[in-house]
Structure formats: structure tokens, C-alpha cells
Amino acid sequence: MTHPAPHRFGLVGWLYASRCALPAAWAQRAVDAIVEQSIARNASMNVTGALLFTGSRFVQFLEGPAESLAALRRNVLADRRHHHIVTFLSGGRAERVFSNWSLAYAGPSLFVADKVENLLHTGVKNTAEMIDLLEQFVMISEAKNS
Ligand SMILES: Cc1cc2nc3c(=O)[nH]c(=O)nc-3n(C[C@H](O)[C@H](O)[C@H](O)COP(=O)(O)O)c2cc1C
């Protein structure tokens, strides 16, 4: 059986990490506002994904139609609330990872921060590993909040 190229359906993904530029005292509140706004906006653009915030770093994976992702990516890259944005993965995807979330969110915990720092320091060789990690953190976070 042959599989059609993912680009035929225009589904693309973008995985990046960045450093938070917000003063520590406001960061959490500002990130909560970003998440709230993004949930509605991503849904309206048929974008899904996950955001991880460690207190000092962001890791985000976004997936959706190529046109939506291009517009969103331009916005996110120009957003001065973070800097040192490093792209790990960008391109066609066969299927969505976070199909149930327009933006799943995992907030700071020591465990998450350590894991992310370790991964970023050793270099992200396997982007699937990073997406798996995001998925795990989101699950833990959702379980804690329910
Ligand atoms: C770490 C981070 C993640 C963000 N994620 C999203 C997102 O998933 N969806 C979204 O619409 N905006 C997201 N934003 C906000 C965008 O950068 C931008 O502010 C938003 O799209 C509104 O743009 P506008 O004010 O030019 O309309 C994020 C911002 C930051 C700093």
C-alpha cells in the first residue's frame, strides 16, 4: 500500500524551544493569558499543539494546515515575550499528535525543567523524543488538574 505524501493534505508541524523574556514575577500570569488566547485562536485556524513552560524556557509543538502554520509562525517568531528561538523540526506531518487539544499546556515543575534542560544541553538528536516528552508532560499536567 502506498501512502500519500503528507504535504498533499497540507498538514505541517513546527517544534521549537525558546527562552522566556518576561520578568519572573509576571511570567506565569502572562503565559496563562497567552495559553487562553491561543486556545481560541488555534481552534479557529484548525491548529493543534502543546506548549511547555519550565519557568524560563518554552518548548512548543504546533501542527495544522500549512497556511495557518505559516501565519502563526510569523507571529510567534516576532513575539518579544521570548527570544533565542531554535527550531528543531519543521515540515510535513502524516498525522496530528495533539488532535484533541488546540493548545495543551504543561506548566513549571522541577521534573519538567530538568528534563528539558538535559535534552537541550545534550542536543535534540531525536525530535520524536521531544514530542513524546511534550505529550507525557501534558498528560501529567491534565491528570493533576482534573
Ligand atoms: C511562547 C509563546 C507561544 C505562543 N503560542 C501561540 C499559539 O499557539 N497560538 C497563538 O495564536 N498565539 C501564540 N502566541 C502569541 C503570538 O506570538 C501572538 O501574540 C498572537 O498570535 C497574536 O498576534 P497578533 O497580536 O499579532 O494578532 C505565543 C506566544 C509565545 C510567547
The ligand as a Tripos MOL2 file, in Angstrom:
@<TRIPOS>MOLECULE
LIG
   31    33     1     0     0
SMALL
NO_CHARGES

@<TRIPOS>ATOM
      1 C1          5.8170   31.0200   23.7930 C.3       1 LIG1
      2 C2          4.6740   31.5630   23.0130 C.ar      1 LIG1
      3 C3          3.7660   30.7040   22.4260 C.ar      1 LIG1
      4 C4          2.6740   31.1910   21.7020 C.ar      1 LIG1
      5 N1          1.7930   30.3210   21.1450 N.ar      1 LIG1
      6 C5          0.7560   30.7820   20.4290 C.ar      1 LIG1
      7 C6         -0.1920   29.8930   19.8270 C.ar      1 LIG1
      8 O1         -0.1200   28.6690   19.9350 O.2       1 LIG1
      9 N2         -1.2360   30.4570   19.1450 N.ar      1 LIG1
     10 C7         -1.3950   31.8130   19.0130 C.ar      1 LIG1
     11 O2         -2.3390   32.2570   18.3770 O.2       1 LIG1
     12 N3         -0.5130   32.6630   19.5780 N.ar      1 LIG1
     13 C8          0.5400   32.1840   20.2780 C.ar      1 LIG1
     14 N4          1.4240   33.0640   20.8450 N.ar      1 LIG1
     15 C9          1.1490   34.5050   20.7050 C.3       1 LIG1
     16 C10         1.6180   35.0170   19.3540 C.3       1 LIG1
     17 O3          3.0060   35.2450   19.3810 O.3       1 LIG1
     18 C11         0.8820   36.3390   19.0210 C.3       1 LIG1
     19 O4          0.9500   37.2170   20.0960 O.3       1 LIG1
     20 C12        -0.5580   36.0450   18.7200 C.3       1 LIG1
     21 O5         -0.6440   35.1710   17.6310 O.3       1 LIG1
     22 C13        -1.3330   37.3320   18.4100 C.3       1 LIG1
     23 O6         -0.7400   38.0440   17.4030 O.3       1 LIG1
     24 P1         -1.3030   39.4880   16.9720 P.3       1 LIG1
     25 O7         -1.3940   40.2650   18.2440 O.co2     1 LIG1
     26 O8         -0.2940   39.9950   16.0210 O.co2     1 LIG1
     27 O9         -2.6430   39.2330   16.3840 O.co2     1 LIG1
     28 C14         2.5150   32.5790   21.5680 C.ar      1 LIG1
     29 C15         3.4420   33.4580   22.1570 C.ar      1 LIG1
     30 C16         4.5090   32.9590   22.8760 C.ar      1 LIG1
     31 C17         5.4780   33.9090   23.5080 C.3       1 LIG1
@<TRIPOS>BOND
     1     1     2 1
     2     2     3 ar
     3     2    30 ar
     4     3     4 ar
     5     4     5 ar
     6     4    28 ar
     7     5     6 ar
     8     6     7 ar
     9     6    13 1
    10     7     8 2
    11     7     9 ar
    12     9    10 ar
    13    10    11 2
    14    10    12 ar
    15    12    13 ar
    16    13    14 ar
    17    14    15 1
    18    14    28 ar
    19    15    16 1
    20    16    17 1
    21    16    18 1
    22    18    19 1
    23    18    20 1
    24    20    21 1
    25    20    22 1
    26    22    23 1
    27    23    24 1
    28    24    25 2
    29    24    26 1
    30    24    27 1
    31    28    29 ar
    32    29    30 ar
    33    30    31 1
@<TRIPOS>SUBSTRUCTURE
     1 LIG1         1 GROUP 0 **** ****
